[in-house]
Each structure stands twice: as structure tokens, then as C-alpha cells.
């Protein structure tokens, strides 16, 4: 169980008109448009527009940091092949396959060896991104200290971890269904990821099913009552979720525009794991790019720490 800081809790649940677009501010005072991604479960999933406008100097600088020598298909240094497996009914299955580079936040310069260069580059990447995100969500960037009064409006969730993820157009890169912070089969994490920010920097053309992010427990929005609450009972929506997952039916799929981010909580208002947040990264079929290999999708994950109770 975690406790929510007042700023993040207000961002996810503090607006009466949950089904309406709203404007929020960055640390530097730029206004951002936040759009709800409506679903029948009332899960607080949002798209933040123009975090890094595609033609802006910040976007171009960021993309140059994520690739090497101006080659759009050459990944940044300190990037590793990631293939993770898990046991399902006693049999090993692949959970994910992609190229991943960790983003370590540090607020001072490091030596110019390989590790130091990577930390310096990570810091520049994270500084570019946080300038385009809501201050209520990234106000704790650069601090690993958890204060004693998370309910204070001047207290923010600290940055926990982040990564750049590259998905190739091989049809074999993906990330299967998972929760970003909780798995009942695993020991509890030392630091829980209260919420996730997922920034799209390169995305394949075509349907959202090509390289999109799917939320299997969510169904598309049909009809909401006042303040974003479902008119039907929650038991009906829970039945829909169970039927949807068990039948293999596609859940809600989101594919933001380049430079946009989606954001969601991994724990509910009471601080318990929010299982509606489970999601997966859909693969990019090889046929979509012919015989040419390329980095079809580049995203950045940012996770912010929850206050342990």
C-alpha cells in the first residue's frame, strides 16, 4: 500500500469534470492540454498533448541523444538487448523482447568514461522531457528523498526509474501484459511505482494495433453519468472485464501522436494496486516495413515513487 502526494492525487482524481479536456502547467509555466482517454471502467488514463512538439529544437535534440552518429536506426550507447521470461502454469514464456537503455537521474556532472557519459546523457534527456510535462507529476524529479508530509501541496513524488525502449520492425519485439509495480507472485518491491508516464517519440504508421499500447482490462467508453461515473453498476463492468480477458478479446488500444505522452496511476486512491492499469506493448509486424529493418517505435518510460505506508 502506498500514500499519494497531494499534487499527483489531484492530477488523477481531483477534477470534477473527469471527462473533459483540461489545461495544466509545466514547471516553466507552459500550458499543456490533457485529454482523458475515456473507458467504461472510469480508469484515470490521460493523453498529454505536445510534451515535445515534433518540430521543436527540444525534440530534435532529444532524438539526436537517443541515436548515434545521426543514424536513426543506431541506438544510444549503454543500450542492451532485453529478453525477459516468466513461468506460466509451470512453463517458461517470453514476457518481453526489445532494446532498452536505463535513464539514471543525477544533478551533477560525471567523469567522461562510458558510465559517466551515459549518466550525463541520461540527465540531459530527462531534463528535456520534464520541461514539457505537468509540474504536478515531475516536481520531484532530481530528488530521492521522501518527505514526512506527502499530503502537502509542495511535496512531489520523487523520480524512481526510467528507460528508453526501442522496438524493431522484426515482428518479434513486444512487452506482454504486465503491471508496472505489482505482481502477486513476486516479493514486494522496495520502491513502488505510483504512476507511469509513457512518451512516444517514434511510432509506426497505420492502425493503433501496429505498435500501440493495449490495456486489456479496459473497454471503450460508451456512456458516463455525472462526474465520469458509470451509470451501470460496477459489477457489470467487472463481468465485462473478466469476459474480455478470458475470451482473448482486444482491450482498449492507445497510440499517441509523436511527442505526446500517456499517463496513468498504478495504485488506486486508497493506495492499493490498481489492476486495471495492466497493459502491453503491441509488436510491429515485419510486413509493415517490407524488407527494410528499422527502429519502428521508440518510447520513454518514467516511473515516480509511491510513499510506502
C-alpha positions in Angstrom: 0.0 0.0 0.0 1.2 3.5 -0.8 0.2 7.0 0.1 -0.4 9.6 -2.6 1.1 13.1 -2.6 -1.5 15.8 -3.0 -0.3 17.0 -6.4 -0.4 13.7 -8.2 -3.6 12.7 -6.5 -5.2 16.0 -7.7 -3.9 15.4 -11.2 -5.5 11.9 -11.5 -8.7 12.3 -9.4 -9.1 15.9 -8.3 -11.1 17.4 -11.2 -14.9 17.2 -11.1 -15.4 17.1 -14.8 -13.2 14.0 -15.4 -14.5 13.5 -19.0 -13.3 16.9 -20.2 -10.1 18.2 -21.6 -8.2 20.5 -19.2 -5.1 22.7 -19.1 -2.2 22.2 -16.8 1.2 23.9 -16.4 4.7 22.8 -16.7 7.4 23.9 -14.2 8.3 26.8 -16.6 4.7 27.9 -17.0 3.8 26.5 -20.4 0.2 25.4 -20.7 -0.4 21.7 -21.7 -3.6 20.2 -22.9 -4.6 17.0 -21.1 -7.2 14.8 -22.7 -9.0 11.9 -20.9 -8.9 8.6 -22.7 -12.4 7.5 -21.7 -13.2 4.0 -20.8 -16.2 2.2 -19.2 -14.2 1.4 -16.1 -13.6 5.1 -15.3 -9.8 4.3 -15.1 -7.9 7.6 -15.0 -5.9 7.3 -18.2 -4.8 10.6 -19.9 -3.0 11.8 -23.0 -0.8 14.8 -22.6 -0.5 16.7 -25.9 2.7 18.2 -27.3 5.0 17.3 -24.4 7.8 17.7 -27.1 6.4 19.2 -30.3 7.8 17.3 -33.2 9.4 20.2 -34.9 10.8 21.8 -31.8 14.5 22.2 -31.1 14.0 20.1 -27.9 12.5 17.2 -29.8 15.3 17.3 -32.4 17.9 17.4 -29.6 16.3 14.5 -27.8 16.3 12.3 -30.9 19.9 13.1 -31.5 20.7 11.9 -28.0 18.7 8.7 -28.5 20.6 7.7 -31.6 24.3 7.5 -32.6 26.1 9.4 -35.4 22.9 10.8 -36.9 21.8 7.3 -37.8 18.1 7.0 -37.0 18.4 3.2 -36.6 21.6 3.2 -34.4 20.6 3.2 -30.7 22.4 5.2 -28.0 25.3 3.7 -26.1 24.7 1.6 -22.9 21.7 0.0 -24.7 21.1 -3.7 -24.0 19.1 -6.5 -25.6 16.4 -7.2 -23.1 14.6 -10.6 -23.2 12.7 -11.5 -20.0 11.0 -14.8 -19.2 8.4 -15.9 -16.7 6.8 -19.2 -15.7 3.1 -19.6 -16.7 1.5 -22.8 -15.5 5.0 -24.2 -15.0 6.1 -23.4 -18.5 8.6 -20.7 -19.4 7.2 -17.9 -21.6 8.8 -14.8 -23.0 7.4 -11.7 -21.3 9.3 -9.1 -23.3 11.9 -8.5 -26.0 13.3 -5.2 -27.1 16.3 -2.9 -26.8 16.5 -1.0 -23.5 18.6 1.8 -22.1 18.2 2.8 -18.4 17.8 6.5 -17.6 19.6 7.5 -14.4 18.9 10.9 -13.0 21.8 12.8 -11.5 22.0 16.5 -10.9 25.8 16.9 -11.3 28.4 16.1 -14.0 30.2 12.8 -14.1 33.6 11.6 -15.4 33.8 11.2 -19.1 34.2 7.4 -19.1 31.5 5.3 -20.7 29.4 5.1 -17.5 29.8 8.9 -16.8 28.9 9.8 -20.3 25.8 7.7 -20.1 24.7 9.4 -16.8 25.3 12.8 -18.3 23.3 11.9 -21.4 20.5 10.5 -19.2 20.3 13.7 -17.2 20.1 15.8 -20.4 17.4 13.5 -21.8 15.3 13.7 -18.5 15.7 17.5 -18.2 14.5 18.0 -21.8 11.4 15.8 -21.1 10.4 17.2 -17.7 10.2 20.7 -19.2 7.3 19.5 -21.2 5.4 17.6 -18.5 2.9 18.8 -15.8 4.7 20.1 -12.7 2.3 18.2 -10.5 3.8 14.9 -11.9 7.5 15.8 -12.3 8.0 18.2 -9.4 10.0 15.5 -7.6 12.5 15.0 -10.5 16.0 15.1 -9.1 15.1 14.0 -5.5 15.3 10.6 -4.0 14.2 12.0 -0.6 10.7 11.0 0.6 9.4 13.7 2.9 7.4 13.3 6.0 4.3 15.1 4.8 3.2 13.7 1.4 -0.2 15.4 1.7 1.4 18.9 1.5 0.8 20.7 -1.8 4.5 21.5 -2.1 5.5 17.8 -1.9 6.0 15.7 -5.0 6.7 12.1 -5.8 10.4 11.5 -6.5 11.7 10.0 -9.7 12.1 6.3 -9.3 13.3 4.9 -12.6 13.1 5.3 -16.3 14.1 3.8 -19.6 14.3 4.3 -23.4 12.8 1.3 -25.2 13.4 0.6 -28.8 11.1 -1.8 -30.7 12.4 -3.1 -34.0 10.3 -3.9 -37.1 11.0 -7.6 -36.9 7.6 -8.6 -35.6 9.4 -10.1 -32.6 9.8 -7.2 -30.2 6.9 -6.7 -27.7 6.1 -6.4 -24.0 3.4 -8.8 -22.8 0.7 -7.9 -20.3 2.1 -6.7 -17.0 1.6 -4.3 -14.1 4.4 -1.7 -13.7 4.8 -2.2 -10.0 3.0 -5.2 -8.6 2.9 -8.9 -9.3 1.2 -11.2 -6.6 3.7 -13.9 -7.5 6.8 -11.8 -6.6 8.1 -10.3 -3.4 7.0 -6.7 -2.8 9.2 -4.1 -4.5 11.4 -2.0 -2.2 10.1 1.1 -4.0 6.7 1.1 -5.6 6.0 2.9 -8.9 3.0 5.1 -8.1 2.4 6.2 -11.7 3.7 5.8 -15.2 4.4 8.4 -17.9 4.9 6.9 -21.4 6.2 9.3 -24.0 6.0 8.3 -27.7 9.0 9.5 -29.8 8.7 7.3 -32.9 5.7 5.4 -33.9 4.9 3.1 -36.9 2.2 4.2 -39.4 -1.1 2.5 -39.6 -3.6 1.2 -37.1 -3.2 1.5 -33.3 -2.8 -2.3 -33.4 0.6 -1.7 -35.0 2.9 -0.7 -32.2 0.2 0.7 -29.8 -0.3 0.2 -26.1 -3.1 -2.1 -25.1 -5.0 -2.0 -21.7 -6.7 -5.5 -21.7 -9.0 -4.8 -18.7 -10.4 -1.6 -20.2 -13.3 -1.4 -22.6 -14.1 1.6 -24.8 -16.2 4.3 -23.3 -19.9 4.1 -24.0 -21.9 6.2 -21.6 -21.0 8.0 -18.4 -23.1 9.8 -15.9 -22.2 12.9 -14.0 -18.6 13.4 -12.9 -17.3 10.5 -15.0 -19.1 7.7 -13.1 -20.6 4.8 -14.9 -24.4 4.7 -15.0 -24.3 0.9 -14.8 -23.2 -1.0 -11.7 -19.5 -1.8 -11.2 -20.4 -5.5 -11.0 -21.5 -5.3 -14.6 -18.2 -3.7 -15.7 -16.2 -6.3 -13.7 -18.1 -9.0 -15.5 -17.2 -7.3 -18.9 -13.5 -7.3 -17.9 -13.5 -10.9 -16.9 -15.2 -12.0 -20.1 -13.0 -9.7 -22.2 -9.7 -11.1 -20.8 -10.8 -14.8 -20.8 -12.1 -14.6 -24.4 -9.0 -13.0 -25.7 -11.0 -10.0 -26.9 -8.9 -6.9 -27.6 -8.9 -4.3 -24.9 -8.5 -0.5 -25.2 -5.6 0.3 -27.5 -3.9 3.7 -27.4 -1.4 5.0 -29.9 -0.5 8.6 -29.1 0.9 11.1 -31.7 4.7 11.5 -31.8 5.7 13.9 -29.0 2.6 13.1 -26.9 2.6 11.1 -23.6 0.0 8.9 -21.9 0.0 8.7 -18.1 -1.8 6.5 -15.6 -1.7 5.5 -11.9 -0.6 2.0 -10.9 -2.3 2.3 -7.5 -5.8 3.5 -6.7 -6.8 6.4 -4.5 -6.6 4.2 -1.4 -3.1 3.2 -2.3 -3.8 -0.4 -3.4 -2.6 -2.0 -6.6 -4.8 -0.8 -9.5 -5.1 -3.9 -11.7 -6.9 -2.0 -14.4 -3.5 -0.5 -15.2 -2.1 -3.7 -16.6 -1.0 -3.1 -20.2 1.1 -4.4 -23.0 3.2 -3.1 -25.9 1.9 -4.5 -29.2 4.5 -5.7 -31.8 5.2 -4.2 -35.2 4.6 -6.8 -37.9 7.6 -7.2 -40.2 5.3 -6.9 -43.3 4.6 -3.2 -42.4 8.1 -2.2 -43.5 8.9 -4.6 -46.3 12.4 -6.0 -46.2 13.9 -2.9 -44.5 14.9 -3.2 -40.9 14.5 -0.1 -38.7 13.6 1.1 -35.2 9.9 1.3 -35.7 9.0 2.6 -32.3 10.9 4.5 -29.6 9.2 5.3 -26.3 10.4 6.6 -22.9 9.0 5.2 -19.6 9.2 7.3 -16.5 8.1 6.0 -13.1 7.7 8.0 -9.9 7.9 6.6 -6.4 5.0 6.0 -4.1 5.2 6.8 -0.4 5.2 3.5 1.5 2.8 3.0 4.4 
